Structure formats: structure tokens, C-alpha cells
Amino acid sequence: MQSLLAIARLTFKAAFRFRLVPLLSAILVGGVVLLPAVIKDDGTAEGMTQIVLTYTLGLTVTILGITTLWLACGTLARDIEECQLQLVDVKPVGRWKVWVGKWLGIMMVNLLWLVVAAVVIHVQLQWRARRLPPEEQATLRNEVFVARGSIKPPMPDIQGEVERIMQERLKETDMTGVDLRELRRLIEEAVKTQYQVVRPGWVRTWTINLGERAERLRDQPLFLRIRFYTADRTGTYRTYQTQWLFGPPEGPVNQRETLSLAPESFHEIRLQPGLIGKDGTLTIQMFNPNQKGLLFQFEDGFELLYREGDFTPNYIRGLGILACWLALLAALGLATASRLSFPVAAFVSLGLLIVAFSTGTMRSVIEQGTILGVNPETGRVDQPNLFDTASVAFFKALLWVVNLVRDFSPIQNLSTGRTVSWGTLLRAVGQIVLLMGGLFALTGIALLERRELAAAQNQT
């Protein structure tokens, strides 16, 4: 451990000798301190949170991410190119200790700046909150400075309904020459639409079972978070009238609201305490008086938010997930620098990040079942060949790997007062650091162990 910590300490000191690191550190301090002071908010809790928390925390992660990649690629590649690692290699210090020690040193730099930025952001949040009007301060306490859990209505048996309709079609109609996969997809979309759309003049009822949480939440305010879509092309430029009934329709206590809401935007409706029924369920009804149907998607169209804890512990857990991202970037940079020169390692690392952010393209290929796209003449996907099948399988595997890392959104959760649970943090440590970071670490150490340092010196 002594040699390992010595390498980590030397890496920590060497980080500040890189020209880019002090520059990015100055940008980080300026962004965290000056950005909220220069940009004025609109006087609302949401506007203040966007500037002080969302923007500054996002800027912090971006700058630290760039610094981590640059430092990870540079510190190992330059030690090899400048023959410093050759001097260490002849001593009784394994190359794996060099690799792990440099990773620890880089993480020491990351954690230092992350803690400094996090403290500054937290202090600014508390200071700016006192300057808001009293009603906005109450909104901030209930919707941002809190850790809120969420409950969604139970999912209907979509696949069972799709299979039943599919079998009926096969019995009633000759399907020779019909693309059964495309037919199944169309039936699935039609069934989902039936469950998601509230037709004009219709009433939709949602029943949410709170279970064991019912007694604890019975006397607390709840929040309904909704977002809907319309088929109207001009729908985003207008609002739609909606009539809501919360609580038992025939019960002694319920809440009625008539709201004019814009589509494709999130809205939060505050529910008064005492609306939960004796059976632990909350009944919500919505009447659509418009001429267009309103579509509430299963994924994020309808959910109930409730208080689970305080903001500060939630904030710390969110920072823990951000530290996991930085740990993965450090492992990625060191893995590429274990075999490549400094410029090439930085280029490859950035290329892998671009691939990781191209999930939209990968999802499109998977949904269409082909990498060649839709035939412009027929408007349909041609019969997939072996190349398409292999490409789709590769993109499925790649998307699964990318989602292991991207399936976390601590900044968005903190900005909306969502709970970042200990389970989520532990899952992030397992998936991001241990699994993905461990794969990069094993790859990097293996490449470094097999690399001929003298050959690298001759190439330089």
C-alpha cells in the first residue's frame, strides 16, 4: 500500500503541472461562483434552481470530465514517452500498482474540486433562496429542497392484449407475404394508444395504490407530475382545458381543479392532504373537454410524488453518482493511454464518448430492424439480411452497455426534488465503477503489462 499511495500522491501533485488543469480549474471556479451572480433568475423557485443548481452542477461535471480525460491520458502516456515509467519498472513495483495509483491520484483531484464546487453551490442555493418571495420559498421547500419518491399507475397487460389480437388476425385473415413483425408493432402501438389517450369528451380514471406508505402520507401534501401530447400540429402554441377530480368521487373529502395546461411540458399539481382512501388508494379522474385527444405516455406522462427525506443527504448521494462518472472517465483515459500515445489516446477516448452519446441512432436502428433505413419507394423496411441482423445485434449489446452508465440522472433528480436513494447510489457504484470501470481497468492493466516500454521510447 505504501508504494501505491506514493504513486497516487505523486500523480496528485503532477496534475497541477499540466497547463490545462489550472486553466480548467479557473474556469470551474469562475463558472460556479460568477455564473449565478451574472445571470439573473426570474424570481421563481424553478428559475433560481435552474441557474444555481442545474447549470452550475452540469458545468462542473463537464469541466471535471474534460480535465479527467486529459489528465488520465497525459499522465500515463507522458510517463512512458519521457522514460519515467522505465525507471519505476526496474524497481519492485508492479505495473498494476502504477496504473491503480495513477487512478487514485486522479480521483483525489476530482474529489477535491467536486467537493469545493458542491459546497459553493449549496451555499449559493441557501443564500439565493432567502431572496425569493415567501410563496416561492414555500415552493422551494416542497418541490426542490426535498427528496421525493414517485409512484406510477400499474402497467396494463399490453403484451397479453397484443398477443390476443395477433392470434385473432392470423385466424381471420390470410397473412401470406405480410411482415408479421411490423404487424405486431402496429398492433402494439394501437393497444398502447387505447390506454394512453384520453379521448375528447371522455373521463379517464387512474387508481394509485400507496400500500404501506398510505398512513404516513395521509396527512401530507402530494404532487401530481404530468405531461401530455396532442395530435394538433399547433398544439405546442396553445393550452388545453382539463378538469380534475382528486380523491374518492363520492367521498367527504376531494379536490376539484380546472386547469389550462400546455402540451409537451411537465406540470405539477399540488394535492391537499386527506385525499387517500381508507383502502390506501388515491383515485384521480380527468375530463377532457377539448376537441383533441390528450396522450399521457406510460414512461413519464403520469406519476405521483411524495416526500421521502431531506435535501442535503439527497444532494450528497447525487454527488456520489457524479463521482462514479468521473471514476469511469479516469479508467477510460488510463486504459487508452496504456497502449497509445497521448494524442491518440485522447482522440480514442473522445470517440468512445461520442458513441456513448449516440443512443438515439442506436435505438432507431434497433426499432427499424435494419441499419440501412426505410425504403423511400415503399415506405417500409426491406427484408433484413445477415448484415442487418448482425448490426442490430451489435447495437443492442452496445446500447445495453451504454445504458448501464447512462441510466442515472442525479442532476435532473436534484433539480426536481427527486430522491437519489442509497440503492441507486450502490447500483451506480456497481455498474459504473466496478463493472464498467473494472473492465477498463483490467484492459488497461493487461495492455500496460504486455507493453514494451523500450519500443515506446524508440517510437517517440
C-alpha positions in Angstrom: 0.0 0.0 0.0 2.9 2.4 0.6 4.1 2.3 -3.0 0.5 2.5 -4.2 -0.2 5.6 -2.1 3.1 7.2 -3.1 2.2 6.9 -6.8 -1.2 8.4 -6.1 0.4 11.3 -4.2 2.9 12.0 -6.9 0.0 11.9 -9.5 -2.0 14.4 -7.4 1.0 16.8 -7.4 1.8 16.3 -11.0 -1.8 17.1 -12.0 -1.3 20.8 -11.3 1.8 20.9 -13.5 -0.4 20.3 -16.6 -1.2 23.6 -18.2 -4.8 22.6 -19.0 -5.6 21.6 -15.4 -5.0 25.0 -13.8 -6.9 26.7 -16.7 -9.9 24.4 -16.4 -9.8 24.8 -12.6 -10.0 28.6 -13.1 -12.9 28.1 -15.5 -14.6 25.9 -12.9 -14.3 28.4 -10.1 -15.5 31.2 -12.4 -18.4 29.2 -13.6 -19.6 28.1 -10.2 -19.1 31.5 -8.5 -19.7 34.0 -11.3 -22.3 32.3 -13.4 -25.1 32.5 -10.8 -24.1 36.1 -9.9 -24.1 37.3 -13.5 -27.3 35.5 -14.8 -30.5 36.8 -13.1 -33.3 34.4 -12.4 -37.0 35.2 -13.0 -37.8 35.3 -9.3 -39.3 31.9 -9.2 -38.1 28.8 -7.4 -37.8 26.9 -10.7 -35.8 29.7 -12.3 -33.4 30.0 -9.4 -32.9 26.3 -9.2 -32.1 26.0 -13.0 -29.3 28.7 -12.7 -27.8 27.9 -9.3 -28.1 24.1 -9.3 -28.7 22.6 -12.8 -26.5 24.9 -14.9 -23.6 25.1 -12.4 -23.6 21.4 -11.5 -23.8 20.5 -15.1 -20.9 22.8 -15.9 -18.9 21.3 -13.0 -19.3 17.8 -14.3 -18.4 18.8 -17.9 -15.2 20.6 -16.9 -14.1 17.9 -14.5 -14.9 15.3 -17.1 -12.7 17.0 -19.7 -10.0 17.5 -17.1 -10.1 13.9 -16.1 -9.8 12.5 -19.6 -6.9 14.9 -20.4 -5.1 14.2 -17.2 -5.6 10.4 -17.4 -4.4 10.2 -21.0 -1.5 12.6 -20.4 -0.1 11.4 -17.0 0.5 7.8 -18.1 1.4 8.4 -21.8 3.9 11.1 -20.9 5.5 8.9 -18.2 6.1 6.3 -20.8 7.2 8.7 -23.5 9.6 10.6 -21.2 11.1 7.3 -19.9 9.9 7.9 -16.3 8.0 4.6 -16.1 11.1 2.7 -17.2 12.8 3.8 -14.0 9.9 2.7 -11.9 9.6 -0.6 -13.8 13.1 -1.8 -12.7 12.1 -1.4 -9.0 9.9 -4.0 -7.1 6.7 -2.1 -8.0 4.2 -3.9 -10.3 2.8 -2.1 -13.3 -0.7 -2.7 -11.9 0.3 -0.6 -8.9 1.4 2.2 -11.2 -2.0 2.0 -13.0 -4.1 1.9 -9.9 -2.0 4.5 -8.1 -2.5 7.0 -11.0 -6.2 6.3 -11.0 -6.3 7.0 -7.2 -4.3 10.2 -7.7 -6.7 11.5 -10.5 -9.7 10.7 -8.3 -8.1 12.7 -5.4 -8.0 15.7 -7.8 -11.6 15.1 -8.9 -13.0 14.7 -5.4 -11.2 17.8 -4.2 -12.7 20.0 -6.9 -16.1 18.3 -6.8 -16.4 18.9 -3.0 -15.3 22.5 -3.4 -17.8 23.2 -6.2 -20.6 21.3 -4.3 -20.1 23.3 -1.2 -20.1 26.6 -3.1 -23.3 25.6 -5.0 -25.1 24.5 -1.8 -24.2 27.8 0.0 -25.4 29.8 -3.0 -28.7 27.8 -3.1 -29.4 28.7 0.6 -28.4 32.3 0.1 -30.4 32.9 -3.1 -33.4 31.1 -1.5 -33.8 33.7 1.2 -34.2 36.4 -1.5 -37.2 34.8 -3.1 -40.8 35.8 -2.2 -42.4 33.8 0.6 -44.7 31.8 -1.7 -41.7 30.8 -3.9 -39.7 29.9 -0.8 -42.6 27.5 0.1 -42.5 26.1 -3.4 -38.7 25.6 -3.0 -39.1 23.8 0.3 -41.8 21.5 -1.1 -40.5 20.8 -4.6 -36.7 21.3 -4.6 -35.2 21.3 -1.1 -36.7 17.8 -0.5 -36.1 14.2 -1.6 -39.3 13.0 -3.2 -40.2 9.4 -4.2 -42.6 8.7 -7.0 -45.4 6.2 -7.7 -46.8 5.4 -11.2 -50.1 3.7 -12.0 -49.8 0.0 -12.6 -48.9 -1.0 -16.2 -51.7 -2.8 -18.1 -51.0 -6.2 -19.7 -50.0 -4.8 -23.1 -48.3 -7.9 -24.4 -51.2 -10.1 -23.5 -53.6 -7.9 -25.4 -51.3 -7.7 -28.4 -50.9 -11.5 -28.5 -54.7 -12.0 -28.3 -55.3 -9.6 -31.2 -52.5 -11.0 -33.2 -53.9 -14.6 -32.9 -57.3 -13.3 -34.0 -55.9 -11.6 -37.1 -54.0 -14.8 -38.0 -57.2 -16.8 -37.8 -59.4 -14.4 -39.7 -57.0 -13.2 -42.4 -54.5 -14.8 -44.8 -51.2 -13.2 -43.8 -49.1 -14.7 -46.6 -46.4 -12.1 -47.6 -47.2 -9.9 -44.6 -44.4 -8.8 -42.3 -45.6 -10.2 -39.0 -43.0 -8.3 -37.0 -44.3 -5.0 -38.4 -47.9 -6.1 -37.9 -47.2 -6.9 -34.3 -45.5 -3.5 -33.8 -48.6 -1.7 -35.3 -50.9 -3.7 -33.1 -48.8 -2.9 -30.0 -48.9 0.9 -30.8 -52.7 0.7 -31.3 -53.1 -1.0 -27.9 -50.8 1.4 -26.1 -52.8 4.3 -27.6 -56.0 3.0 -26.2 -54.5 3.0 -22.7 -52.6 6.3 -23.0 -55.1 8.6 -24.8 -58.0 10.4 -23.1 -60.5 11.0 -26.0 -62.5 14.2 -26.4 -65.4 14.3 -24.0 -64.2 11.2 -22.1 -63.2 10.7 -18.4 -60.0 8.8 -17.6 -59.6 7.3 -14.1 -56.2 6.5 -12.5 -56.0 4.5 -9.3 -52.7 4.5 -7.4 -52.2 2.1 -4.6 -49.9 3.7 -2.0 -49.6 0.4 0.1 -47.7 0.8 3.4 -47.0 4.4 2.7 -50.7 5.4 2.8 -50.9 6.0 6.6 -47.6 8.1 6.6 -48.7 10.2 3.6 -52.4 10.6 4.5 -51.9 14.0 6.2 -49.1 15.2 3.9 -49.4 17.2 0.6 -48.8 15.2 -2.5 -47.8 16.4 -6.0 -49.0 15.1 -9.3 -46.5 15.4 -12.2 -48.0 15.1 -15.7 -47.1 15.7 -19.3 -49.3 15.0 -22.3 -49.1 15.3 -26.1 -51.7 16.1 -28.8 -52.1 15.3 -32.5 -52.6 19.0 -33.2 -49.7 20.4 -35.1 -50.1 23.8 -33.5 -50.6 22.2 -30.1 -47.3 23.4 -28.6 -48.5 27.0 -29.1 -51.8 26.8 -27.2 -53.2 25.4 -24.0 -55.9 22.9 -23.3 -58.5 23.0 -20.6 -58.5 20.0 -18.3 -60.9 19.2 -15.4 -59.5 17.1 -12.5 -61.1 15.3 -9.5 -58.7 14.1 -6.8 -59.9 11.7 -4.1 -62.9 9.5 -3.8 -65.6 10.8 -6.1 -68.4 10.2 -3.6 -66.2 10.7 -0.5 -66.5 13.5 2.0 -63.1 15.0 1.0 -62.0 15.6 -2.6 -60.3 18.3 -4.6 -61.5 19.7 -7.9 -59.3 21.7 -10.3 -59.9 23.2 -13.7 -56.5 23.9 -15.3 -55.3 25.3 -18.6 -52.2 23.3 -19.5 -49.7 23.4 -22.3 -48.7 20.1 -24.0 -45.2 18.6 -24.1 -44.3 20.3 -20.8 -44.2 19.0 -17.3 -46.8 20.3 -14.9 -47.0 19.7 -11.1 -50.4 19.9 -9.3 -50.4 20.2 -5.6 -52.9 17.9 -3.8 -54.2 18.8 -0.4 -53.8 16.3 2.5 -56.5 13.8 3.3 -57.4 12.6 -0.2 -56.2 9.0 0.3 -59.0 6.5 0.7 -59.4 4.0 3.6 -58.1 1.2 1.4 -54.8 3.1 0.8 -55.5 4.1 -2.8 -55.7 7.5 -4.4 -58.3 8.0 -7.2 -57.6 10.6 -9.8 -60.1 11.5 -12.6 -59.6 13.8 -15.6 -62.2 15.0 -18.0 -61.1 16.1 -21.5 -63.5 18.8 -22.8 -61.3 19.6 -25.9 -61.8 18.6 -29.5 -58.5 16.7 -29.5 -57.3 13.7 -27.6 -54.7 14.0 -24.9 -52.0 11.4 -24.7 -50.3 10.6 -21.4 -47.3 8.3 -22.0 -46.6 5.4 -19.7 -42.9 6.4 -19.2 -43.3 10.0 -17.9 -46.8 11.1 -18.5 -48.3 10.5 -15.1 -46.7 10.0 -11.6 -47.4 10.9 -8.0 -44.6 12.5 -6.0 -44.3 12.3 -2.2 -41.8 13.4 0.4 -39.2 10.8 1.5 -36.4 12.8 3.0 -34.3 16.0 3.2 -32.3 17.7 0.5 -28.8 17.7 1.9 -28.4 13.8 2.2 -30.0 13.6 -1.2 -27.5 16.1 -2.6 -24.6 14.1 -1.2 -25.9 10.9 -2.8 -26.3 12.7 -6.1 -22.7 13.9 -5.9 -21.6 10.3 -5.2 -23.1 9.3 -8.6 -21.2 12.2 -10.3 -18.0 10.9 -8.7 -18.8 7.5 -10.2 -18.9 9.0 -13.7 -15.6 10.7 -13.1 -14.1 7.4 -11.9 -15.2 5.8 -15.1 -13.7 8.6 -17.3 -10.4 8.2 -15.4 -10.3 4.5 -16.0 -11.2 5.1 -19.7 -8.3 7.6 -20.2 -5.8 5.4 -18.4 -6.9 2.3 -20.4 -6.3 4.1 -23.8 -3.0 5.6 -22.6 -1.8 2.1 -21.6 -1.2 1.3 -25.2 -1.5 4.5 -27.2 0.4 7.8 -27.3 -1.0 10.9 -25.7 -2.8 12.5 -28.7 -4.1 9.1 -30.0 -5.4 8.1 -26.5 -7.2 11.4 -26.1 -8.8 11.1 -29.6 -9.9 7.5 -28.9 -11.4 8.4 -25.5 -13.4 11.2 -27.0 -14.5 9.0 -29.8 -15.9 6.4 -27.3 -17.7 9.2 -25.5 -19.3 10.4 -28.8 -20.5 6.8 -29.4 -21.9 6.7 -25.9 -24.0 9.8 -26.6 -25.3 8.4 -29.9 -28.0 6.3 -28.3 -30.7 7.9 -30.5 -29.2 6.5 -33.6 -28.7 3.1 -32.0 -32.4 3.0 -30.8 -33.5 3.9 -34.3 -31.6 1.1 -35.9 -33.0 -1.4 -33.3 -36.6 -0.2 -33.8 -36.4 -0.4 -37.6 -34.5 -3.7 -37.5 -32.1 -2.5 -40.2 -29.1 -0.3 -40.4 -30.0 0.8 -44.0 -33.1 2.6 -43.0 -36.6 2.7 -44.6 -37.0 2.1 -48.3 -38.1 5.6 -49.7 -40.1 4.0 -52.5 -42.2 1.6 -50.5 -42.1 3.5 -47.2 -41.2 0.2 -45.4 -38.2 -1.6 -44.2 -36.8 -4.1 -46.7 -36.3 -7.7 -45.7 -33.3 -7.7 -43.3 -30.2 -9.5 -44.5 -27.4 -11.1 -42.5 -25.6 -7.7 -42.2 -28.7 -6.1 -40.8 -29.2 -8.9 -38.3 -25.6 -8.7 -37.1 -25.7 -4.9 -36.9 -28.9 -4.8 -34.9 -27.5 -7.5 -32.5 -24.3 -5.4 -32.1 -26.2 -2.2 -31.4 -28.5 -4.0 -28.9 -25.4 -5.2 -27.0 -23.7 -1.8 -27.2 -26.9 0.1 -26.1 -27.2 -2.3 -23.1 -23.6 -1.5 -22.1 -24.1 2.3 -22.5 -27.4 2.3 -20.6 -25.5 0.7 -17.6 -23.8 4.1 -17.3 -26.4 6.5 -18.6 -29.3 5.1 -16.6 -28.7 7.7 -13.9 -29.7 11.3 -13.8 -28.7 12.8 -10.5 -28.6 16.5 -11.7 -32.2 16.3 -13.0 -33.3 14.4 -9.9 -31.8 17.1 -7.6 -33.3 19.9 -9.7 -36.8 18.5 -9.4 -36.5 17.3 -5.8 -36.4 13.6 -6.7 -35.0 11.0 -4.4 -31.5 9.7 -5.2 -31.7 6.6 -3.0 -28.9 4.7 -1.4 -29.9 1.8 -3.6 -29.4 4.0 -6.7 -26.0 5.1 -5.4 -24.9 1.5 -4.7 -26.2 0.4 -8.1 -24.2 3.3 -9.7 -21.1 2.1 -7.9 -21.6 -1.4 -9.0 -22.5 -0.7 -12.7 -20.3 2.3 -13.4 -17.2 1.9 -11.2 -17.0 -1.9 -10.5 -18.4 -3.3 -13.8 -17.6 -0.8 -16.5 -14.6 0.8 -14.7 -13.3 -2.6 -13.7 -13.4 -3.7 -17.4 -11.4 -0.7 -18.5 -9.0 -1.2 -15.6 -8.4 -4.9 -16.4 -8.0 -4.0 -20.1 -5.6 -1.1 -19.3 -3.5 -3.1 -16.8 -3.2 -6.0 -19.3 -2.1 -3.7 -22.1 0.4 -2.0 -19.8 1.8 -5.3 -18.6 2.4 -6.5 -22.1 3.7 -3.2 -23.5 7.4 -3.0 -24.3 8.5 0.3 -22.8 11.7 0.4 -24.8 9.7 0.1 -28.1 7.6 3.0 -27.0 10.7 5.1 -26.3 12.1 4.3 -29.8 8.8 5.3 -31.4 8.9 8.6 -29.5 
